[in-house]
Amino acid sequence: MEKLLDKQIVDQISEAFAQLKEPVQILFFGSIQNCEYCAETQQLLEEVSVINDKVSLKVYDIQANKDVADKYNVDKFPAIVIAAKDGEQISNLGVQFSGVPSGHEFATLINDILMVSNRDSGLSPAVREFLKNLNEPLLLQVFVTPT
Amino acid sequence: MIRAEGIEATEFPELAQEYYVSGVPQTVINSGAKMVVGAVPEQGLLTEIKRALEK
């Protein structure tokens, strides 16, 4: 199959990934049926994850692996979860994307990987303090379009 | 406790319609408790989160 990422893009990502600190586990959830963008999203993630050893990919089917999907609060497909990996331990940091991350969102995906690898949200001390004391669930959904 | 989900609006039109997404980015806090259209700086988002949680 033809590559989605050309050499120039791969080189750019490779350069950005040189700053990766800790391992990152990407979880992809797709569906064999009724999914226009699953194959493309999976291929994109495969091409990204081979660029650096610190990034690994697990591929799941949303129906066959419903238990895993539920564990990661995944209810759409394609879906991408960017989690922290420490040895065999995978920690869900609540960072996910639903749909194919193309256009601007591809940069968001790369930045999310870097952020998770650094184990640092980059938020200000005041915001961190507020969120640390949060005692109820918070769901932030950001709708975007592929431009 | 905290979940952040980027959603490709054109791939999930029903959900986008549910939240009346007309411009992007649009941030929906706790399934519609609060919504913000356009980019939100960190402090602005914190204010909106606080308002959403007060509901």
N, CA and C atoms of all chains as a GROMACS GRO file, in nm:
protein
  606
    1MET      N    1   0.085  -0.121   0.000
    1MET     CA    2   0.000   0.000   0.000
    1MET      C    3   0.088   0.126   0.000
    2GLU      N    4   0.043   0.224  -0.068
    2GLU     CA    5   0.120   0.349  -0.073
    2GLU      C    6   0.125   0.416   0.064
    3LYS      N    7   0.240   0.474   0.096
    3LYS     CA    8   0.258   0.539   0.226
    3LYS      C    9   0.175   0.667   0.234
    4LEU      N   10   0.124   0.694   0.353
    4LEU     CA   11   0.049   0.818   0.374
    4LEU      C   12   0.145   0.933   0.405
    5LEU      N   13   0.256   0.899   0.472
    5LEU     CA   14   0.352   1.002   0.509
    5LEU      C   15   0.473   0.998   0.416
    6ASP      N   16   0.504   1.112   0.356
    6ASP     CA   17   0.622   1.113   0.269
    6ASP      C   18   0.750   1.131   0.353
    7LYS      N   19   0.864   1.118   0.287
    7LYS     CA   20   0.992   1.119   0.357
    7LYS      C   21   1.015   1.248   0.437
    8GLN      N   22   0.974   1.358   0.377
    8GLN     CA   23   0.994   1.488   0.442
    8GLN      C   24   0.918   1.494   0.577
    9ILE      N   25   0.795   1.447   0.576
    9ILE     CA   26   0.713   1.446   0.698
    9ILE      C   27   0.774   1.351   0.801
   10VAL      N   28   0.814   1.233   0.753
   10VAL     CA   29   0.874   1.134   0.843
   10VAL      C   30   0.999   1.193   0.910
   11ASP      N   31   1.080   1.264   0.831
   11ASP     CA   32   1.201   1.327   0.886
   11ASP      C   33   1.166   1.431   0.992
   12GLN      N   34   1.060   1.508   0.965
   12GLN     CA   35   1.018   1.611   1.062
   12GLN      C   36   0.971   1.547   1.193
   13ILE      N   37   0.892   1.440   1.179
   13ILE     CA   38   0.842   1.372   1.299
   13ILE      C   39   0.960   1.309   1.374
   14SER      N   40   1.049   1.249   1.299
   14SER     CA   41   1.167   1.186   1.358
   14SER      C   42   1.246   1.287   1.441
   15GLU      N   43   1.258   1.406   1.388
   15GLU     CA   44   1.329   1.513   1.458
   15GLU      C   45   1.255   1.552   1.587
   16ALA      N   46   1.122   1.567   1.575
   16ALA     CA   47   1.041   1.602   1.693
   16ALA      C   48   1.047   1.489   1.796
   17PHE      N   49   1.045   1.365   1.750
   17PHE     CA   50   1.044   1.249   1.840
   17PHE      C   51   1.180   1.227   1.908
   18ALA      N   52   1.283   1.297   1.862
   18ALA     CA   53   1.413   1.287   1.929
   18ALA      C   54   1.401   1.338   2.073
   19GLN      N   55   1.297   1.421   2.097
   19GLN     CA   56   1.276   1.476   2.232
   19GLN      C   57   1.190   1.386   2.321
   20LEU      N   58   1.147   1.273   2.269
   20LEU     CA   59   1.062   1.184   2.349
   20LEU      C   60   1.136   1.139   2.474
   21LYS      N   61   1.063   1.137   2.586
   21LYS     CA   62   1.126   1.102   2.713
   21LYS      C   63   1.091   0.960   2.756
   22GLU      N   64   0.962   0.941   2.787
   22GLU     CA   65   0.914   0.811   2.836
   22GLU      C   66   0.832   0.742   2.726
   23PRO      N   67   0.818   0.610   2.734
   23PRO     CA   68   0.741   0.538   2.632
   23PRO      C   69   0.593   0.576   2.627
   24VAL      N   70   0.539   0.569   2.507
   24VAL     CA   71   0.398   0.603   2.482
   24VAL      C   72   0.330   0.483   2.417
   25GLN      N   73   0.211   0.452   2.466
   25GLN     CA   74   0.132   0.344   2.407
   25GLN      C   75   0.012   0.403   2.333
   26ILE      N   76   0.008   0.382   2.202
   26ILE     CA   77  -0.108   0.427   2.126
   26ILE      C   78  -0.202   0.308   2.111
   27LEU      N   79  -0.329   0.330   2.138
   27LEU     CA   80  -0.429   0.224   2.120
   27LEU      C   81  -0.523   0.269   2.009
   28PHE      N   82  -0.535   0.185   1.909
   28PHE     CA   83  -0.626   0.216   1.798
   28PHE      C   84  -0.747   0.125   1.808
   29PHE      N   85  -0.864   0.183   1.793
   29PHE     CA   86  -0.989   0.106   1.793
   29PHE      C   87  -1.058   0.127   1.659
   30GLY      N   88  -1.078   0.018   1.588
   30GLY     CA   89  -1.144   0.028   1.459
   30GLY      C   90  -1.257  -0.072   1.448
   31SER      N   91  -1.315  -0.076   1.330
   31SER     CA   92  -1.422  -0.170   1.304
   31SER      C   93  -1.410  -0.217   1.159
   32ILE      N   94  -1.435  -0.345   1.138
   32ILE     CA   95  -1.424  -0.399   1.002
   32ILE      C   96  -1.540  -0.347   0.917
   33GLN      N   97  -1.654  -0.330   0.983
   33GLN     CA   98  -1.773  -0.287   0.910
   33GLN      C   99  -1.804  -0.139   0.932
   34ASN      N  100  -1.865  -0.082   0.830
   34ASN     CA  101  -1.918   0.055   0.838
   34ASN      C  102  -1.818   0.158   0.890
   35CYS      N  103  -1.696   0.149   0.845
   35CYS     CA  104  -1.599   0.247   0.892
   35CYS      C  105  -1.518   0.299   0.774
   36GLU      N  106  -1.553   0.421   0.734
   36GLU     CA  107  -1.490   0.480   0.616
   36GLU      C  108  -1.341   0.510   0.638
   37TYR      N  109  -1.307   0.552   0.760
   37TYR     CA  110  -1.170   0.601   0.783
   37TYR      C  111  -1.083   0.511   0.871
   38CYS      N  112  -1.133   0.392   0.907
   38CYS     CA  113  -1.056   0.305   0.997
   38CYS      C  114  -0.923   0.259   0.936
   39ALA      N  115  -0.927   0.211   0.814
   39ALA     CA  116  -0.805   0.160   0.750
   39ALA      C  117  -0.699   0.269   0.738
   40GLU      N  118  -0.744   0.387   0.698
   40GLU     CA  119  -0.652   0.499   0.681
   40GLU      C  120  -0.590   0.541   0.816
   41THR      N  121  -0.676   0.548   0.918
   41THR     CA  122  -0.628   0.587   1.051
   41THR      C  123  -0.527   0.485   1.104
   42GLN      N  124  -0.560   0.357   1.088
   42GLN     CA  125  -0.469   0.252   1.135
   42GLN      C  126  -0.334   0.260   1.063
   43GLN      N  127  -0.340   0.279   0.932
   43GLN     CA  128  -0.216   0.288   0.855
   43GLN      C  129  -0.131   0.409   0.899
   44LEU      N  130  -0.200   0.520   0.922
   44LEU     CA  131  -0.132   0.642   0.966
   44LEU      C  132  -0.059   0.617   1.099
   45LEU      N  133  -0.128   0.552   1.192
   45LEU     CA  134  -0.069   0.524   1.323
   45LEU      C  135   0.047   0.425   1.312
   46GLU      N  136   0.033   0.330   1.220
   46GLU     CA  137   0.143   0.233   1.200
   46GLU      C  138   0.266   0.306   1.149
   47GLU      N  139   0.245   0.398   1.055
   47GLU     CA  140   0.358   0.472   1.000
   47GLU      C  141   0.423   0.564   1.105
   48VAL      N  142   0.341   0.620   1.194
   48VAL     CA  143   0.394   0.708   1.299
   48VAL      C  144   0.469   0.628   1.405
   49SER      N  145   0.413   0.513   1.442
   49SER     CA  146   0.471   0.438   1.554
   49SER      C  147   0.604   0.369   1.519
   50VAL      N  148   0.630   0.346   1.390
   50VAL     CA  149   0.759   0.285   1.356
   50VAL      C  150   0.875   0.386   1.352
   51ILE      N  151   0.839   0.514   1.361
   51ILE     CA  152   0.944   0.618   1.353
   51ILE      C  153   1.036   0.616   1.475
   52ASN      N  154   0.980   0.588   1.592
   52ASN     CA  155   1.061   0.588   1.714
   52ASN      C  156   1.022   0.472   1.805
   53ASP      N  157   1.124   0.407   1.862
   53ASP     CA  158   1.102   0.290   1.949
   53ASP      C  159   1.019   0.321   2.074
   54LYS      N  160   1.015   0.447   2.113
   54LYS     CA  161   0.941   0.482   2.235
   54LYS      C  162   0.790   0.485   2.212
   55VAL      N  163   0.751   0.479   2.085
   55VAL     CA  164   0.608   0.481   2.053
   55VAL      C  165   0.565   0.343   2.004
   56SER      N  166   0.469   0.282   2.073
   56SER     CA  167   0.419   0.153   2.026
   56SER      C  168   0.268   0.158   2.004
   57LEU      N  169   0.223   0.066   1.922
   57LEU     CA  170   0.082   0.067   1.881
   57LEU      C  171   0.016  -0.067   1.909
   58LYS      N  172  -0.104  -0.060   1.965
   58LYS     CA  173  -0.188  -0.179   1.980
   58LYS      C  174  -0.315  -0.155   1.899
   59VAL      N  175  -0.357  -0.256   1.826
   59VAL     CA  176  -0.474  -0.243   1.739
   59VAL      C  177  -0.588  -0.330   1.793
   60TYR      N  178  -0.703  -0.267   1.811
   60TYR     CA  179  -0.820  -0.339   1.864
   60TYR      C  180  -0.939  -0.322   1.772
   61ASP      N  181  -1.028  -0.418   1.780
   61ASP     CA  182  -1.156  -0.409   1.709
   61ASP      C  183  -1.262  -0.374   1.813
   62ILE      N  184  -1.338  -0.270   1.785
   62ILE     CA  185  -1.431  -0.218   1.886
   62ILE      C  186  -1.536  -0.321   1.929
   63GLN      N  187  -1.570  -0.414   1.839
   63GLN     CA  188  -1.667  -0.518   1.877
   63GLN      C  189  -1.598  -0.636   1.946
   64ALA      N  190  -1.495  -0.689   1.882
   64ALA     CA  191  -1.425  -0.807   1.936
   64ALA      C  192  -1.354  -0.776   2.068
   65ASN      N  193  -1.308  -0.653   2.084
   65ASN     CA  194  -1.237  -0.613   2.206
   65ASN      C  195  -1.317  -0.511   2.286
   66LYS      N  196  -1.445  -0.539   2.300
   66LYS     CA  197  -1.534  -0.444   2.367
   66LYS      C  198  -1.489  -0.413   2.510
   67ASP      N  199  -1.434  -0.516   2.578
   67ASP     CA  200  -1.386  -0.496   2.716
   67ASP      C  201  -1.276  -0.389   2.721
   68VAL      N  202  -1.184  -0.394   2.624
   68VAL     CA  203  -1.075  -0.295   2.622
   68VAL      C  204  -1.132  -0.157   2.587
   69ALA      N  205  -1.222  -0.154   2.489
   69ALA     CA  206  -1.284  -0.026   2.449
   69ALA      C  207  -1.356   0.038   2.568
   70ASP      N  208  -1.430  -0.043   2.644
   70ASP     CA  209  -1.502   0.008   2.760
   70ASP      C  210  -1.405   0.062   2.866
   71LYS      N  211  -1.297  -0.011   2.885
   71LYS     CA  212  -1.197   0.028   2.984
   71LYS      C  213  -1.139   0.166   2.953
   72TYR      N  214  -1.125   0.195   2.823
   72TYR     CA  215  -1.068   0.323   2.781
   72TYR      C  216  -1.176   0.424   2.739
   73ASN      N  217  -1.301   0.396   2.773
   73ASN     CA  218  -1.412   0.486   2.742
   73ASN      C  219  -1.423   0.517   2.593
   74VAL      N  220  -1.395   0.419   2.511
   74VAL     CA  221  -1.404   0.439   2.367
   74VAL      C  222  -1.541   0.393   2.318
   75ASP      N  223  -1.615   0.485   2.255
   75ASP     CA  224  -1.749   0.451   2.206
   75ASP      C  225  -1.769   0.489   2.059
   76LYS      N  226  -1.659   0.527   1.994
   76LYS     CA  227  -1.668   0.564   1.851
   76LYS      C  228  -1.555   0.495   1.776
   77PHE      N  229  -1.566   0.490   1.644
   77PHE     CA  230  -1.455   0.439   1.566
   77PHE      C  231  -1.442   0.514   1.435
   78PRO      N  232  -1.320   0.537   1.385
   78PRO     CA  233  -1.195   0.503   1.451
   78PRO      C  234  -1.170   0.590   1.574
   79ALA      N  235  -1.101   0.532   1.673
   79ALA     CA  236  -1.065   0.607   1.792
   79ALA      C  237  -0.919   0.580   1.826
   80ILE      N  238  -0.856   0.682   1.881
   80ILE     CA  239  -0.715   0.671   1.918
   80ILE      C  240  -0.700   0.713   2.064
   81VAL      N  241  -0.635   0.629   2.143
   81VAL     CA  242  -0.605   0.666   2.282
   81VAL      C  243  -0.454   0.678   2.292
   82ILE      N  244  -0.408   0.788   2.348
   82ILE     CA  245  -0.263   0.806   2.365
   82ILE      C  246  -0.233   0.793   2.513
   83ALA      N  247  -0.174   0.680   2.550
   83ALA     CA  248  -0.154   0.647   2.690
   83ALA      C  249  -0.005   0.642   2.726
   84ALA      N  250   0.020   0.647   2.856
   84ALA     CA  251   0.158   0.636   2.905
   84ALA      C  252   0.191   0.489   2.923
   85LYS      N  253   0.316   0.453   2.894
   85LYS     CA  254   0.359   0.314   2.908
   85LYS      C  255   0.483   0.310   2.997
   86ASP      N  256   0.471   0.236   3.105
   86ASP     CA  257   0.586   0.218   3.194
   86ASP      C  258   0.604   0.069   3.215
   87GLY      N  259   0.699   0.011   3.145
   87GLY     CA  260   0.716  -0.133   3.148
   87GLY      C  261   0.593  -0.198   3.086
   88GLU      N  262   0.528  -0.286   3.160
   88GLU     CA  263   0.406  -0.349   3.109
   88GLU      C  264   0.282  -0.269   3.146
   89GLN      N  265   0.302  -0.169   3.231
   89GLN     CA  266   0.190  -0.089   3.282
   89GLN      C  267   0.148   0.019   3.183
   90ILE      N  268   0.020   0.017   3.145
   90ILE     CA  269  -0.032   0.122   3.057
   90ILE      C  270  -0.127   0.210   3.138
   91SER      N  271  -0.098   0.340   3.141
   91SER     CA  272  -0.182   0.433   3.217
   91SER      C  273  -0.260   0.523   3.123
   92ASN      N  274  -0.392   0.518   3.137
   92ASN     CA  275  -0.478   0.602   3.056
   92ASN      C  276  -0.479   0.743   3.114
   93LEU      N  277  -0.433   0.839   3.038
   93LEU     CA  278  -0.429   0.977   3.086
   93LEU      C  279  -0.551   1.056   3.038
   94GLY      N  280  -0.642   0.987   2.972
   94GLY     CA  281  -0.764   1.054   2.926
   94GLY      C  282  -0.746   1.136   2.800
   95VAL      N  283  -0.644   1.100   2.721
   95VAL     CA  284  -0.619   1.173   2.597
   95VAL      C  285  -0.663   1.086   2.480
   96GLN      N  286  -0.765   1.131   2.408
   96GLN     CA  287  -0.812   1.050   2.296
   96GLN      C  288  -0.863   1.132   2.179
   97PHE      N  289  -0.869   1.067   2.064
   97PHE     CA  290  -0.916   1.133   1.943
   97PHE      C  291  -1.011   1.039   1.870
   98SER      N  292  -1.122   1.095   1.825
   98SER     CA  293  -1.218   1.015   1.749
   98SER      C  294  -1.223   1.066   1.606
   99GLY      N  295  -1.194   0.977   1.512
   99GLY     CA  296  -1.189   1.016   1.372
   99GLY      C  297  -1.046   1.012   1.323
  100VAL      N  298  -1.029   1.035   1.193
  100VAL     CA  299  -0.894   1.032   1.138
  100VAL      C  300  -0.824   1.166   1.166
  101PRO      N  301  -0.704   1.162   1.224
  101PRO     CA  302  -0.635   1.288   1.254
  101PRO      C  303  -0.557   1.338   1.132
  102SER      N  304  -0.629   1.402   1.042
  102SER     CA  305  -0.563   1.454   0.921
  102SER      C  306  -0.554   1.606   0.928
  103GLY      N  307  -0.482   1.665   0.835
  103GLY     CA  308  -0.467   1.810   0.832
  103GLY      C  309  -0.404   1.862   0.960
  104HIS      N  310  -0.463   1.968   1.015
  104HIS     CA  311  -0.413   2.027   1.140
  104HIS      C  312  -0.409   1.926   1.254
  105GLU      N  313  -0.506   1.835   1.251
  105GLU     CA  314  -0.517   1.739   1.362
  105GLU      C  315  -0.402   1.640   1.366
  106PHE      N  316  -0.332   1.628   1.254
  106PHE     CA  317  -0.216   1.540   1.255
  106PHE      C  318  -0.108   1.600   1.345
  107ALA      N  319  -0.093   1.732   1.338
  107ALA     CA  320   0.004   1.801   1.425
  107ALA      C  321  -0.038   1.785   1.571
  108THR      N  322  -0.170   1.790   1.596
  108THR     CA  323  -0.221   1.771   1.732
  108THR      C  324  -0.184   1.632   1.783
  109LEU      N  325  -0.197   1.532   1.697
  109LEU     CA  326  -0.163   1.395   1.734
  109LEU      C  327  -0.016   1.385   1.774
  110ILE      N  328   0.071   1.443   1.692
  110ILE     CA  329   0.215   1.440   1.721
  110ILE      C  330   0.245   1.512   1.853
  111ASN      N  331   0.179   1.628   1.872
  111ASN     CA  332   0.199   1.703   1.997
  111ASN      C  333   0.148   1.627   2.118
  112ASP      N  334   0.036   1.556   2.101
  112ASP     CA  335  -0.018   1.474   2.211
  112ASP      C  336   0.080   1.364   2.250
  113ILE      N  337   0.143   1.303   2.149
  113ILE     CA  338   0.241   1.197   2.176
  113ILE      C  339   0.359   1.255   2.255
  114LEU      N  340   0.404   1.373   2.213
  114LEU     CA  341   0.516   1.439   2.283
  114LEU      C  342   0.478   1.473   2.427
  115MET      N  343   0.355   1.524   2.444
  115MET     CA  344   0.307   1.564   2.577
  115MET      C  345   0.298   1.444   2.670
  116VAL      N  346   0.241   1.336   2.620
  116VAL     CA  347   0.226   1.214   2.700
  116VAL      C  348   0.364   1.155   2.733
  117SER      N  349   0.454   1.161   2.637
  117SER     CA  350   0.589   1.110   2.660
  117SER      C  351   0.661   1.189   2.768
  118ASN      N  352   0.637   1.319   2.770
  118ASN     CA  353   0.699   1.404   2.873
  118ASN      C  354   0.629   1.392   3.007
  119ARG      N  355   0.513   1.327   3.008
  119ARG     CA  356   0.432   1.312   3.130
  119ARG      C  357   0.402   1.449   3.190
  120ASP      N  358   0.382   1.546   3.102
  120ASP     CA  359   0.360   1.683   3.148
  120ASP      C  360   0.257   1.751   3.058
  121SER      N  361   0.147   1.800   3.120
  121SER     CA  362   0.041   1.865   3.043
  121SER      C  363   0.083   2.003   2.994
  122GLY      N  364   0.181   2.064   3.059
  122GLY     CA  365   0.221   2.199   3.022
  122GLY      C  366   0.129   2.305   3.077
  123LEU      N  367   0.033   2.266   3.163
  123LEU     CA  368  -0.062   2.363   3.217
  123LEU      C  369   0.002   2.449   3.327
  124SER      N  370  -0.062   2.563   3.352
  124SER     CA  371  -0.010   2.654   3.454
  124SER      C  372  -0.034   2.597   3.594
  125PRO      N  373   0.045   2.641   3.693
  125PRO     CA  374   0.029   2.590   3.830
  125PRO      C  375  -0.114   2.608   3.884
  126ALA      N  376  -0.177   2.720   3.855
  126ALA     CA  377  -0.312   2.747   3.906
  126ALA      C  378  -0.413   2.646   3.851
  127VAL      N  379  -0.403   2.617   3.722
  127VAL     CA  380  -0.496   2.522   3.660
  127VAL      C  381  -0.470   2.381   3.713
  128ARG      N  382  -0.343   2.346   3.727
  128ARG     CA  383  -0.307   2.215   3.783
  128ARG      C  384  -0.367   2.197   3.922
  129GLU      N  385  -0.355   2.301   4.001
  129GLU     CA  386  -0.404   2.296   4.140
  129GLU      C  387  -0.556   2.273   4.140
  130PHE      N  388  -0.626   2.348   4.054
  130PHE     CA  389  -0.771   2.332   4.046
  130PHE      C  390  -0.809   2.190   4.003
  131LEU      N  391  -0.744   2.140   3.900
  131LEU     CA  392  -0.778   2.008   3.846
  131LEU      C  393  -0.742   1.895   3.943
  132LYS      N  394  -0.637   1.917   4.020
  132LYS     CA  395  -0.593   1.817   4.118
  132LYS      C  396  -0.701   1.795   4.224
  133ASN      N  397  -0.771   1.904   4.257
  133ASN     CA  398  -0.873   1.897   4.362
  133ASN      C  399  -1.012   1.866   4.308
  134LEU      N  400  -1.019   1.837   4.180
  134LEU     CA  401  -1.147   1.806   4.117
  134LEU      C  402  -1.201   1.675   4.174
  135ASN      N  403  -1.328   1.675   4.218
  135ASN     CA  404  -1.380   1.550   4.273
  135ASN      C  405  -1.501   1.497   4.195
  136GLU      N  406  -1.515   1.543   4.072
  136GLU     CA  407  -1.619   1.487   3.985
  136GLU      C  408  -1.563   1.476   3.843
  137PRO      N  409  -1.619   1.384   3.763
  137PRO     CA  410  -1.563   1.363   3.629
  137PRO      C  411  -1.576   1.487   3.541
  138LEU      N  412  -1.477   1.507   3.459
  138LEU     CA  413  -1.477   1.619   3.366
  138LEU      C  414  -1.450   1.565   3.226
  139LEU      N  415  -1.543   1.594   3.134
  139LEU     CA  416  -1.527   1.550   2.996
  139LEU      C  417  -1.518   1.672   2.905
  140LEU      N  418  -1.407   1.684   2.837
  140LEU     CA  419  -1.388   1.795   2.743
  140LEU      C  420  -1.386   1.737   2.602
  141GLN      N  421  -1.484   1.775   2.522
  141GLN     CA  422  -1.489   1.726   2.385
  141GLN      C  423  -1.467   1.844   2.291
  142VAL      N  424  -1.365   1.836   2.210
  142VAL     CA  425  -1.334   1.945   2.118
  142VAL      C  426  -1.363   1.898   1.975
  143PHE      N  427  -1.462   1.962   1.916
  143PHE     CA  428  -1.499   1.929   1.778
  143PHE      C  429  -1.409   2.006   1.682
  144VAL      N  430  -1.357   1.932   1.586
  144VAL     CA  431  -1.268   1.993   1.488
  144VAL      C  432  -1.305   1.941   1.348
  145THR      N  433  -1.252   2.009   1.246
  145THR     CA  434  -1.272   1.959   1.109
  145THR      C  435  -1.135   1.947   1.041
  146PRO      N  436  -1.125   1.857   0.945
  146PRO     CA  437  -0.994   1.833   0.883
  146PRO      C  438  -0.954   1.937   0.779
  147THR      N  439  -0.910   2.053   0.824
  147THR     CA  440  -0.864   2.155   0.728
  147THR      C  441  -0.715   2.180   0.744
  148MET      N  442  -1.039   1.062   3.582
  148MET     CA  443  -1.131   1.170   3.623
  148MET      C  444  -1.152   1.272   3.511
  149ILE      N  445  -1.043   1.304   3.441
  149ILE     CA  446  -1.052   1.402   3.332
  149ILE      C  447  -1.026   1.335   3.198
  150ARG      N  448  -1.117   1.362   3.106
  150ARG     CA  449  -1.103   1.303   2.974
  150ARG      C  450  -1.108   1.413   2.870
  151ALA      N  451  -1.014   1.413   2.777
  151ALA     CA  452  -1.014   1.511   2.669
  151ALA      C  453  -1.021   1.437   2.537
  152GLU      N  454  -1.124   1.466   2.461
  152GLU     CA  455  -1.146   1.394   2.336
  152GLU      C  456  -1.157   1.491   2.219
  153GLY      N  457  -1.069   1.474   2.123
  153GLY     CA  458  -1.081   1.550   1.999
  153GLY      C  459  -1.174   1.473   1.909
  154ILE      N  460  -1.270   1.538   1.849
  154ILE     CA  461  -1.366   1.469   1.764
  154ILE      C  462  -1.370   1.532   1.626
  155GLU      N  463  -1.354   1.449   1.525
  155GLU     CA  464  -1.362   1.496   1.388
  155GLU      C  465  -1.510   1.511   1.356
  156ALA      N  466  -1.555   1.637   1.350
  156ALA     CA  467  -1.698   1.666   1.341
  156ALA      C  468  -1.768   1.606   1.219
  157THR      N  469  -1.699   1.606   1.105
  157THR     CA  470  -1.767   1.557   0.984
  157THR      C  471  -1.786   1.404   0.986
  158GLU      N  472  -1.702   1.335   1.064
  158GLU     CA  473  -1.717   1.189   1.074
  158GLU      C  474  -1.825   1.148   1.174
  159PHE      N  475  -1.857   1.239   1.265
  159PHE     CA  476  -1.961   1.210   1.365
  159PHE      C  477  -2.067   1.320   1.363
  160PRO      N  478  -2.137   1.331   1.249
  160PRO     CA  479  -2.232   1.442   1.230
  160PRO      C  480  -2.347   1.443   1.330
  161GLU      N  481  -2.391   1.326   1.373
  161GLU     CA  482  -2.504   1.323   1.467
  161GLU      C  483  -2.468   1.385   1.600
  162LEU      N  484  -2.347   1.352   1.646
  162LEU     CA  485  -2.300   1.408   1.772
  162LEU      C  486  -2.277   1.559   1.759
  163ALA      N  487  -2.220   1.598   1.643
  163ALA     CA  488  -2.195   1.740   1.618
  163ALA      C  489  -2.326   1.818   1.615
  164GLN      N  490  -2.428   1.754   1.558
  164GLN     CA  491  -2.560   1.817   1.548
  164GLN      C  492  -2.624   1.831   1.687
  165GLU      N  493  -2.602   1.729   1.768
  165GLU     CA  494  -2.657   1.728   1.905
  165GLU      C  495  -2.608   1.850   1.984
  166TYR      N  496  -2.484   1.892   1.956
  166TYR     CA  497  -2.426   2.007   2.026
  166TYR      C  498  -2.426   2.133   1.941
  167TYR      N  499  -2.503   2.131   1.834
  167TYR     CA  500  -2.517   2.246   1.744
  167TYR      C  501  -2.382   2.300   1.698
  168VAL      N  502  -2.292   2.211   1.663
  168VAL     CA  503  -2.160   2.255   1.619
  168VAL      C  504  -2.173   2.322   1.482
  169SER      N  505  -2.141   2.451   1.478
  169SER     CA  506  -2.146   2.523   1.351
  169SER      C  507  -2.008   2.576   1.315
  170GLY      N  508  -1.930   2.612   1.415
  170GLY     CA  509  -1.793   2.659   1.390
  170GLY      C  510  -1.697   2.572   1.468
  171VAL      N  511  -1.575   2.562   1.417
  171VAL     CA  512  -1.476   2.483   1.488
  171VAL      C  513  -1.353   2.569   1.522
  172PRO      N  514  -1.279   2.539   1.626
  172PRO     CA  515  -1.311   2.434   1.721
  172PRO      C  516  -1.430   2.472   1.811
  173GLN      N  517  -1.502   2.372   1.854
  173GLN     CA  518  -1.605   2.395   1.956
  173GLN      C  519  -1.579   2.299   2.070
  174THR      N  520  -1.570   2.355   2.188
  174THR     CA  521  -1.544   2.272   2.306
  174THR      C  522  -1.673   2.249   2.383
  175VAL      N  523  -1.704   2.125   2.408
  175VAL     CA  524  -1.824   2.088   2.482
  175VAL      C  525  -1.779   2.029   2.616
  176ILE      N  526  -1.823   2.092   2.724
  176ILE     CA  527  -1.783   2.047   2.857
  176ILE      C  528  -1.896   1.965   2.920
  177ASN      N  529  -1.861   1.849   2.971
  177ASN     CA  530  -1.955   1.757   3.036
  177ASN      C  531  -2.088   1.743   2.960
  178SER      N  532  -2.076   1.700   2.836
  178SER     CA  533  -2.190   1.669   2.750
  178SER      C  534  -2.291   1.782   2.739
  179GLY      N  535  -2.242   1.904   2.728
  179GLY     CA  536  -2.330   2.017   2.703
  179GLY      C  537  -2.356   2.109   2.821
  180ALA      N  538  -2.296   2.080   2.937
  180ALA     CA  539  -2.313   2.168   3.054
  180ALA      C  540  -2.265   2.309   3.022
  181LYS      N  541  -2.165   2.316   2.935
  181LYS     CA  542  -2.113   2.444   2.887
  181LYS      C  543  -2.050   2.420   2.750
  182MET      N  544  -2.064   2.519   2.661
  182MET     CA  545  -2.003   2.505   2.529
  182MET      C  546  -1.933   2.634   2.492
  183VAL      N  547  -1.818   2.620   2.427
  183VAL     CA  548  -1.743   2.736   2.384
  183VAL      C  549  -1.707   2.719   2.236
  184VAL      N  550  -1.743   2.819   2.156
  184VAL     CA  551  -1.708   2.816   2.015
  184VAL      C  552  -1.580   2.898   1.995
  185GLY      N  553  -1.490   2.845   1.918
  185GLY     CA  554  -1.363   2.913   1.891
  185GLY      C  555  -1.255   2.866   1.986
  186ALA      N  556  -1.134   2.913   1.958
  186ALA     CA  557  -1.021   2.872   2.043
  186ALA      C  558  -1.038   2.931   2.182
  187VAL      N  559  -1.005   2.854   2.284
  187VAL     CA  560  -1.012   2.906   2.421
  187VAL      C  561  -0.875   2.899   2.487
  188PRO      N  562  -0.828   3.014   2.537
  188PRO     CA  563  -0.703   3.011   2.611
  188PRO      C  564  -0.723   2.937   2.745
  189GLU      N  565  -0.613   2.895   2.803
  189GLU     CA  566  -0.618   2.814   2.924
  189GLU      C  567  -0.706   2.875   3.035
  190GLN      N  568  -0.685   3.003   3.063
  190GLN     CA  569  -0.760   3.067   3.171
  190GLN      C  570  -0.910   3.072   3.139
  191GLY      N  571  -0.940   3.102   3.013
  191GLY     CA  572  -1.079   3.108   2.970
  191GLY      C  573  -1.147   2.973   2.984
  192LEU      N  574  -1.074   2.868   2.951
  192LEU     CA  575  -1.129   2.733   2.962
  192LEU      C  576  -1.154   2.698   3.108
  193LEU      N  577  -1.062   2.738   3.194
  193LEU     CA  578  -1.078   2.712   3.338
  193LEU      C  579  -1.207   2.777   3.390
  194THR      N  580  -1.231   2.901   3.348
  194THR     CA  581  -1.352   2.973   3.388
  194THR      C  582  -1.477   2.896   3.342
  195GLU      N  583  -1.473   2.850   3.217
  195GLU     CA  584  -1.588   2.776   3.163
  195GLU      C  585  -1.608   2.642   3.234
  196ILE      N  586  -1.498   2.577   3.269
  196ILE     CA  587  -1.507   2.449   3.341
  196ILE      C  588  -1.572   2.472   3.477
  197LYS      N  589  -1.529   2.577   3.544
  197LYS     CA  590  -1.586   2.609   3.676
  197LYS      C  591  -1.736   2.634   3.665
  198ARG      N  592  -1.776   2.710   3.562
  198ARG     CA  593  -1.920   2.738   3.540
  198ARG      C  594  -1.996   2.608   3.513
  199ALA      N  595  -1.936   2.522   3.431
  199ALA     CA  596  -2.001   2.395   3.396
  199ALA      C  597  -2.021   2.309   3.521
  200LEU      N  598  -1.923   2.311   3.610
  200LEU     CA  599  -1.930   2.227   3.730
  200LEU      C  600  -2.028   2.283   3.833
  201GLU      N  601  -2.056   2.412   3.823
  201GLU     CA  602  -2.152   2.474   3.916
  201GLU      C  603  -2.294   2.431   3.886
  202LYS      N  604  -2.316   2.389   3.763
  202LYS     CA  605  -2.453   2.354   3.720
  202LYS      C  606  -2.506   2.231   3.792
   0.00000   0.00000   0.00000
